[in-house]
Amino acid sequence: MKHIEKKMREEGIHEPLWDKGLGIRINMYAIVIRRQKLAKATIVNDEAILRHARPIDLFLARVMHYTFTITMILAVYGYFAYDLGERAY
């Protein structure tokens, strides 16, 4: 993401103003990179992201999405398997 945003800033394209400190744009960039095509309506600059994305960025986007999915599956499993919702400390 740092590489992509640096190249975009050199072109005069700045990061979205709606994402000050939240980091939601990271997921949006990863979605664009994994999809590998422009969307009809988007809140990030798909064309610039795809233009500056490197092959390693595609790998990192996949890793990010896979680890998020695995984490959510484990969290749901842990909630039901260990009944974490009923514990009170």
N, CA, C and O atoms as a MOPAC input file, in Angstrom:
PM7 MOZYME 1SCF
protein

 N      0.82400 1    -1.18500 1     0.00000 1
 C      0.00000 1     0.00000 1     0.00000 1
 C      0.87500 1     1.25800 1     0.00000 1
 O      0.56000 1     2.24600 1    -0.66300 1
 N      1.94600 1     1.20400 1     0.73400 1
 C      2.82400 1     2.37300 1     0.80100 1
 C      3.37900 1     2.71800 1    -0.57700 1
 O      3.44000 1     3.88600 1    -0.96000 1
 N      3.77900 1     1.69800 1    -1.30900 1
 C      4.30700 1     1.88700 1    -2.66000 1
 C      3.23900 1     2.48600 1    -3.57900 1
 O      3.50700 1     3.42800 1    -4.32500 1
 N      2.05100 1     1.94000 1    -3.51700 1
 C      0.95700 1     2.40300 1    -4.38500 1
 C      0.60700 1     3.86100 1    -4.06700 1
 O      0.46900 1     4.67900 1    -4.97600 1
 N      0.46600 1     4.18300 1    -2.78300 1
 C      0.11000 1     5.55300 1    -2.41600 1
 C      1.22900 1     6.54700 1    -2.74800 1
 O      0.95100 1     7.69600 1    -3.09100 1
 N      2.48100 1     6.11500 1    -2.64700 1
 C      3.60000 1     6.99300 1    -3.01200 1
 C      3.54400 1     7.32900 1    -4.49500 1
 O      3.69600 1     8.48800 1    -4.87900 1
 N      3.32600 1     6.31100 1    -5.33100 1
 C      3.23400 1     6.53200 1    -6.77500 1
 C      2.01300 1     7.38400 1    -7.12400 1
 O      2.07700 1     8.22600 1    -8.02100 1
 N      0.90300 1     7.16600 1    -6.41500 1
 C     -0.30100 1     7.96300 1    -6.67700 1
 C     -0.08100 1     9.42400 1    -6.30000 1
 O     -0.53600 1    10.32500 1    -7.00500 1
 N      0.62500 1     9.66400 1    -5.17500 1
 C      0.91600 1    11.04200 1    -4.77500 1
 C      1.80500 1    11.74000 1    -5.78300 1
 O      1.65800 1    12.94000 1    -6.01600 1
 N      2.74000 1    10.99400 1    -6.39100 1
 C      3.59500 1    11.57700 1    -7.43000 1
 C      2.78200 1    12.03000 1    -8.63600 1
 O      3.16800 1    12.97200 1    -9.32800 1
 N      1.65200 1    11.36000 1    -8.89200 1
 C      0.75600 1    11.74400 1    -9.98700 1
 C     -0.23100 1    12.83000 1    -9.57500 1
 O     -0.95900 1    13.36000 1   -10.41400 1
 N     -0.25800 1    13.16200 1    -8.29000 1
 C     -1.19000 1    14.17400 1    -7.81100 1
 C     -2.49500 1    13.59700 1    -7.29300 1
 O     -3.44900 1    14.34000 1    -7.05900 1
 N     -2.55100 1    12.29400 1    -7.11200 1
 C     -3.74100 1    11.63400 1    -6.57100 1
 C     -3.46600 1    11.32400 1    -5.10500 1
 O     -2.51400 1    10.60900 1    -4.79300 1
 N     -4.28500 1    11.85300 1    -4.20600 1
 C     -4.07400 1    11.65900 1    -2.77300 1
 C     -5.02500 1    10.60500 1    -2.23000 1
 O     -6.04700 1    10.29300 1    -2.84100 1
 N     -4.66500 1    10.05600 1    -1.05500 1
 C     -5.50400 1     9.03600 1    -0.43500 1
 C     -6.86700 1     9.62900 1    -0.07500 1
 O     -6.99300 1    10.84000 1     0.10600 1
 N     -7.87700 1     8.77900 1     0.02900 1
 C     -9.23000 1     9.26900 1     0.30400 1
 C     -9.31400 1    10.02200 1     1.63600 1
 O     -8.70200 1     9.62300 1     2.62700 1
 N    -10.06800 1    11.09700 1     1.64100 1
 C    -10.22500 1    11.89600 1     2.85200 1
 C    -11.10600 1    11.21200 1     3.88800 1
 O    -11.00200 1    11.51000 1     5.07800 1
 N    -11.96300 1    10.30800 1     3.46000 1
 C    -12.89000 1     9.65800 1     4.37800 1
 C    -12.20200 1     8.62500 1     5.25700 1
 O    -12.81200 1     8.12100 1     6.20000 1
 N    -10.95300 1     8.29900 1     4.97200 1
 C    -10.26700 1     7.24400 1     5.72300 1
 C     -9.09900 1     7.79900 1     6.52200 1
 O     -7.97200 1     7.32500 1     6.37900 1
 N     -9.34400 1     8.76000 1     7.33300 1
 C     -8.27100 1     9.33100 1     8.14600 1
 C     -8.07700 1     8.48700 1     9.41300 1
 O     -8.83000 1     8.62000 1    10.37800 1
 N     -7.06700 1     7.62700 1     9.39600 1
 C     -6.72300 1     6.84800 1    10.57700 1
 C     -7.43000 1     5.51900 1    10.72700 1
 O     -7.05700 1     4.73500 1    11.59900 1
 N     -8.43400 1     5.23000 1     9.91500 1
 C     -9.18300 1     3.99000 1    10.07400 1
 C     -8.52100 1     2.80900 1     9.37200 1
 O     -8.52800 1     1.69500 1     9.89600 1
 N     -7.95700 1     3.03600 1     8.20700 1
 C     -7.29600 1     1.97600 1     7.47100 1
 C     -8.21700 1     1.13400 1     6.61300 1
 O     -7.81600 1     0.07100 1     6.13900 1
 N     -9.44600 1     1.58500 1     6.40200 1
 C    -10.39600 1     0.83200 1     5.58700 1
 C     -9.93500 1     0.78400 1     4.13600 1
 O    -10.24700 1    -0.16700 1     3.41900 1
 N     -9.20900 1     1.78000 1     3.70300 1
 C     -8.75900 1     1.81200 1     2.31300 1
 C     -7.82500 1     0.65300 1     1.98800 1
 O     -7.71700 1     0.25700 1     0.82700 1
 N     -7.15400 1     0.10600 1     2.98700 1
 C     -6.27300 1    -1.03900 1     2.75300 1
 C     -7.07700 1    -2.19600 1     2.18400 1
 O     -6.66100 1    -2.82300 1     1.20900 1
 N     -8.21400 1    -2.47900 1     2.78000 1
 C     -9.08000 1    -3.55400 1     2.28500 1
 C     -9.62900 1    -3.21000 1     0.90500 1
 O     -9.73800 1    -4.08600 1     0.04700 1
 N     -9.97000 1    -1.95700 1     0.68600 1
 C    -10.48100 1    -1.55300 1    -0.62400 1
 C     -9.40500 1    -1.71900 1    -1.70100 1
 O     -9.70400 1    -2.17200 1    -2.80600 1
 N     -8.16800 1    -1.36000 1    -1.39100 1
 C     -7.06900 1    -1.55100 1    -2.33400 1
 C     -6.88000 1    -3.03600 1    -2.63200 1
 O     -6.68000 1    -3.42100 1    -3.78400 1
 N     -6.94300 1    -3.86600 1    -1.59500 1
 C     -6.76900 1    -5.31200 1    -1.77700 1
 C     -7.87100 1    -5.90200 1    -2.65000 1
 O     -7.61100 1    -6.78400 1    -3.46800 1
 N     -9.08600 1    -5.42300 1    -2.48000 1
 C    -10.20000 1    -5.91000 1    -3.30500 1
 C     -9.96900 1    -5.54900 1    -4.76800 1
 O    -10.17700 1    -6.37600 1    -5.65700 1
 N     -9.54400 1    -4.32500 1    -5.01300 1
 C     -9.27900 1    -3.88300 1    -6.38700 1
 C     -8.15700 1    -4.71100 1    -7.00500 1
 O     -8.26200 1    -5.14700 1    -8.15100 1
 N     -7.09100 1    -4.92500 1    -6.25000 1
 C     -5.95600 1    -5.68200 1    -6.77300 1
 C     -6.34000 1    -7.12800 1    -7.05900 1
 O     -5.91500 1    -7.69100 1    -8.06800 1
 N     -7.13500 1    -7.73300 1    -6.19000 1
 C     -7.54300 1    -9.12700 1    -6.42300 1
 C     -8.52100 1    -9.24100 1    -7.58400 1
 O     -8.48700 1   -10.22400 1    -8.32500 1
 N     -9.39200 1    -8.25100 1    -7.75400 1
 C    -10.37800 1    -8.28800 1    -8.83300 1
 C     -9.72400 1    -8.06400 1   -10.19100 1
 O    -10.18300 1    -8.62000 1   -11.18900 1
 N     -8.65700 1    -7.26100 1   -10.25200 1
 C     -7.87400 1    -6.99700 1   -11.46100 1
 C     -8.66300 1    -6.33600 1   -12.59900 1
 O     -8.28400 1    -6.44900 1   -13.76500 1
 N     -9.74700 1    -5.65600 1   -12.26200 1
 C    -10.45400 1    -4.88000 1   -13.27800 1
 C    -11.17200 1    -3.71700 1   -12.61100 1
 O    -11.39600 1    -3.71100 1   -11.40000 1
 N    -11.52600 1    -2.73700 1   -13.42500 1
 C    -12.16600 1    -1.53400 1   -12.91400 1
 C    -13.62100 1    -1.81000 1   -12.56300 1
 O    -14.31400 1    -2.56500 1   -13.24600 1
 N    -14.06500 1    -1.18400 1   -11.48600 1
 C    -15.46400 1    -1.28300 1   -11.08700 1
 C    -16.23300 1    -0.11100 1   -11.68800 1
 O    -15.65300 1     0.92900 1   -11.99700 1
 N    -17.53500 1    -0.28700 1   -11.85100 1
 C    -18.35500 1     0.79100 1   -12.40300 1
 C    -18.45500 1     1.95400 1   -11.42500 1
 O    -18.37200 1     3.11600 1   -11.82300 1
 N    -18.63200 1     1.64200 1   -10.15400 1
 C    -18.72200 1     2.67800 1    -9.12600 1
 C    -17.84100 1     2.25600 1    -7.95600 1
 O    -17.97700 1     1.14700 1    -7.43700 1
 N    -16.95200 1     3.12900 1    -7.54900 1
 C    -16.03100 1     2.79700 1    -6.46300 1
 C    -15.66900 1     4.05400 1    -5.69200 1
 O    -15.84100 1     5.16800 1    -6.18600 1
 N    -15.16800 1     3.87000 1    -4.48200 1
 C    -14.79700 1     5.02200 1    -3.66100 1
 C    -13.28500 1     5.23800 1    -3.63100 1
 O    -12.79800 1     6.17000 1    -2.99300 1
 N    -12.54500 1     4.36900 1    -4.32700 1
 C    -11.09900 1     4.55600 1    -4.49300 1
 C    -10.78100 1     4.59800 1    -5.97900 1
 O    -11.60900 1     4.20800 1    -6.80200 1
 N     -9.59800 1     5.06400 1    -6.32400 1
 C     -9.21000 1     5.20400 1    -7.72400 1
 C     -8.66300 1     3.86600 1    -8.24600 1
 O     -7.46500 1     3.59700 1    -8.15700 1
 N     -9.55400 1     3.04000 1    -8.78800 1
 C     -9.18200 1     1.70300 1    -9.25900 1
 C     -8.10100 1     1.74400 1   -10.32900 1
 O     -7.16500 1     0.94400 1   -10.30500 1
 N     -8.22700 1     2.65800 1   -11.24700 1
 C     -7.28000 1     2.72900 1   -12.36400 1
 C     -5.85600 1     2.98400 1   -11.86300 1
 O     -4.91600 1     2.32400 1   -12.30500 1
 N     -5.69800 1     3.92400 1   -10.95800 1
 C     -4.37100 1     4.23500 1   -10.43000 1
 C     -3.83200 1     3.08000 1    -9.58800 1
 O     -2.63800 1     2.78200 1    -9.63700 1
 N     -4.69300 1     2.43700 1    -8.82700 1
 C     -4.26000 1     1.30800 1    -7.99800 1
 C     -3.75000 1     0.17800 1    -8.87800 1
 O     -2.68200 1    -0.37400 1    -8.61700 1
 N     -4.49300 1    -0.16900 1    -9.90700 1
 C     -4.07500 1    -1.25100 1   -10.79700 1
 C     -2.82000 1    -0.88300 1   -11.58400 1
 O     -1.99500 1    -1.74800 1   -11.87900 1
 N     -2.67700 1     0.36900 1   -11.91500 1
 C     -1.50800 1     0.81600 1   -12.67800 1
 C     -0.21900 1     0.67200 1   -11.85300 1
 O      0.84000 1     0.36700 1   -12.40200 1
 N     -0.31100 1     0.88900 1   -10.54800 1
 C      0.87700 1     0.88800 1    -9.70400 1
 C      1.06500 1    -0.39200 1    -8.89000 1
 O      2.07400 1    -0.54300 1    -8.20100 1
 N      0.11200 1    -1.30600 1    -8.96200 1
 C      0.23100 1    -2.55400 1    -8.19400 1
 C      1.30300 1    -3.45300 1    -8.79400 1
 O      1.39700 1    -3.61300 1   -10.01100 1
 N      2.09700 1    -4.02800 1    -7.92000 1
 C      3.15000 1    -4.95800 1    -8.33200 1
 C      2.65100 1    -6.39000 1    -8.11600 1
 O      1.64600 1    -6.58900 1    -7.43400 1
 N      3.32800 1    -7.38200 1    -8.67900 1
 C      2.92200 1    -8.77700 1    -8.45200 1
 C      2.91000 1    -9.16400 1    -6.97200 1
 O      2.07100 1    -9.95900 1    -6.55100 1
 N      3.82200 1    -8.61600 1    -6.18700 1
 C      3.83900 1    -8.91800 1    -4.75700 1
 C      2.59500 1    -8.36900 1    -4.06300 1
 O      2.15000 1    -8.92900 1    -3.06100 1
 N      2.03200 1    -7.28100 1    -4.58300 1
 C      0.81700 1    -6.71400 1    -4.00000 1
 C     -0.37000 1    -7.66400 1    -4.15800 1
 O     -1.21700 1    -7.75500 1    -3.27000 1
 N     -0.43200 1    -8.36500 1    -5.28100 1
 C     -1.48400 1    -9.36400 1    -5.47700 1
 C     -1.33100 1   -10.48400 1    -4.46000 1
 O     -2.31800 1   -10.92900 1    -3.87600 1
 N     -0.11200 1   -10.94100 1    -4.24500 1
 C      0.14700 1   -11.98200 1    -3.25600 1
 C     -0.24900 1   -11.50600 1    -1.85900 1
 O     -0.89800 1   -12.24400 1    -1.11700 1
 N      0.13200 1   -10.28300 1    -1.49100 1
 C     -0.18600 1    -9.74700 1    -0.17000 1
 C     -1.68400 1    -9.54300 1     0.01600 1
 O     -2.20100 1    -9.74300 1     1.11500 1
 N     -2.38500 1    -9.15000 1    -1.04000 1
 C     -3.84100 1    -8.98900 1    -0.95900 1
 C     -4.50600 1   -10.34200 1    -0.70300 1
 O     -5.43400 1   -10.44400 1     0.09900 1
 N     -4.02800 1   -11.36600 1    -1.38500 1
 C     -4.58300 1   -12.71500 1    -1.15200 1
 C     -4.30700 1   -13.18100 1     0.26500 1
 O     -5.19900 1   -13.70500 1     0.93200 1
 N     -3.08300 1   -12.99500 1     0.73000 1
 C     -2.73900 1   -13.40800 1     2.09600 1
 C     -3.61400 1   -12.67800 1     3.10700 1
 O     -4.09800 1   -13.28800 1     4.06100 1
 N     -3.82000 1   -11.38800 1     2.90900 1
 C     -4.64700 1   -10.61600 1     3.83400 1
 C     -6.07200 1   -11.15100 1     3.89000 1
 O     -6.63100 1   -11.30500 1     4.97500 1
 N     -6.66000 1   -11.43200 1     2.74400 1
 C     -8.03000 1   -11.93300 1     2.72500 1
 C     -8.13500 1   -13.34900 1     3.27900 1
 O     -9.09200 1   -13.66700 1     3.98500 1
 N     -7.16200 1   -14.20300 1     2.96700 1
 C     -7.18800 1   -15.56800 1     3.49900 1
 C     -7.02500 1   -15.58500 1     5.00900 1
 O     -7.73400 1   -16.32000 1     5.69700 1
 N     -6.10000 1   -14.78500 1     5.53900 1
 C     -5.91600 1   -14.77200 1     6.98500 1
 C     -7.12800 1   -14.18000 1     7.69500 1
 O     -7.47600 1   -14.62600 1     8.78800 1
 N     -7.76800 1   -13.19400 1     7.10100 1
 C     -8.98200 1   -12.64500 1     7.70200 1
 C    -10.08100 1   -13.70900 1     7.74600 1
 O    -10.77100 1   -13.85100 1     8.75500 1
 N    -10.24100 1   -14.45200 1     6.65300 1
 C    -11.26100 1   -15.50100 1     6.60300 1
 C    -10.97600 1   -16.58600 1     7.63700 1
 O    -11.88800 1   -17.02400 1     8.33900 1
 N     -9.74100 1   -17.01900 1     7.73700 1
 C     -9.37400 1   -18.05200 1     8.71300 1
 C     -9.59800 1   -17.55100 1    10.13700 1
 O    -10.07900 1   -18.29800 1    10.98900 1
 N     -9.25400 1   -16.30300 1    10.39600 1
 C     -9.45200 1   -15.72100 1    11.72300 1
 C    -10.93200 1   -15.69000 1    12.08700 1
 O    -11.29500 1   -16.01000 1    13.21900 1
 N    -11.78100 1   -15.31400 1    11.15200 1
 C    -13.21900 1   -15.27900 1    11.42600 1
 C    -13.77900 1   -16.68200 1    11.67100 1
 O    -14.61800 1   -16.87000 1    12.55100 1
 N    -13.31700 1   -17.66300 1    10.89600 1
 C    -13.76700 1   -19.04300 1    11.10800 1
 C    -13.35100 1   -19.53100 1    12.48900 1
 O    -14.14800 1   -20.14800 1    13.19600 1
 N    -12.10800 1   -19.25700 1    12.87700 1
 C    -11.64200 1   -19.66200 1    14.20400 1
 C    -12.38000 1   -18.93200 1    15.32200 1
 O    -12.64700 1   -19.51900 1    16.37100 1
 N    -12.70400 1   -17.68500 1    15.11300 1
 C    -13.44400 1   -16.92600 1    16.12300 1
 C    -14.84700 1   -17.49300 1    16.31500 1
 O    -15.31400 1   -17.63800 1    17.44500 1
 N    -15.50700 1   -17.80900 1    15.22200 1
 C    -16.85300 1   -18.39100 1    15.32400 1
 C    -16.77800 1   -19.77400 1    15.97100 1
 O    -17.59800 1   -20.10700 1    16.82600 1
 N    -15.80300 1   -20.57300 1    15.56600 1
 C    -15.61600 1   -21.89300 1    16.16500 1
 C    -15.34000 1   -21.76300 1    17.66400 1
 O    -15.93000 1   -22.48400 1    18.46700 1
 N    -14.45900 1   -20.86200 1    18.03600 1
 C    -14.13700 1   -20.66000 1    19.44400 1
 C    -15.32900 1   -20.19000 1    20.24900 1
 O    -15.49900 1   -20.58700 1    21.40200 1
 N    -16.13500 1   -19.36700 1    19.66400 1
 C    -17.32300 1   -18.86500 1    20.36200 1
 C    -18.27700 1   -19.99600 1    20.69600 1
 O    -18.77800 1   -20.08000 1    21.81700 1
 N    -18.53100 1   -20.87500 1    19.72100 1
 C    -19.48300 1   -21.95700 1    19.94600 1
 C    -18.85200 1   -23.16800 1    20.63200 1
 O    -19.51400 1   -23.81700 1    21.44200 1
 N    -17.61400 1   -23.48600 1    20.33600 1
 C    -16.97900 1   -24.66600 1    20.91400 1
 C    -16.64800 1   -24.46400 1    22.39300 1
 O    -16.75800 1   -25.40100 1    23.18400 1
 N    -16.25300 1   -23.28100 1    22.76100 1
 C    -15.86600 1   -23.03800 1    24.14000 1
 C    -16.87700 1   -22.19100 1    24.89400 1
 O    -16.64500 1   -21.81600 1    26.04300 1
 N    -17.98700 1   -21.89200 1    24.25500 1
 C    -19.07600 1   -21.14800 1    24.86400 1
 C    -18.58400 1   -19.86300 1    25.54000 1
 O    -18.89500 1   -19.59400 1    26.70000 1
 N    -17.82400 1   -19.09300 1    24.79600 1
 C    -17.25600 1   -17.86800 1    25.32800 1
 C    -18.31300 1   -16.79600 1    25.59100 1
 O    -18.06800 1   -15.85300 1    26.34300 1
 N    -19.45600 1   -16.93400 1    24.98900 1
 C    -20.50100 1   -15.93900 1    25.18100 1
 C    -21.14000 1   -16.00200 1    26.56000 1
 O    -21.71000 1   -15.00900 1    27.01200 1
 N    -21.06100 1   -17.13800 1    27.23900 1
 C    -21.71500 1   -17.30000 1    28.54300 1
 C    -20.77600 1   -17.06100 1    29.71900 1
 O    -21.23100 1   -17.00400 1    30.86200 1
 N    -19.50200 1   -16.92200 1    29.47200 1
 C    -18.55900 1   -16.72500 1    30.56300 1
 C    -18.60600 1   -15.30200 1    31.08700 1
 O    -18.68200 1   -14.34300 1    30.31900 1
 N    -18.56200 1   -15.18500 1    32.36500 1
 C    -18.49300 1   -13.86200 1    32.98600 1
 C    -17.29300 1   -13.86200 1    33.93900 1
 O    -17.17100 1   -14.74100 1    34.79300 1
 N    -16.43800 1   -12.90000 1    33.78900 1
 C    -15.24100 1   -12.86000 1    34.63500 1
 C    -15.40600 1   -11.84700 1    35.71200 1
 O    -14.50400 1   -11.66300 1    36.52900 1

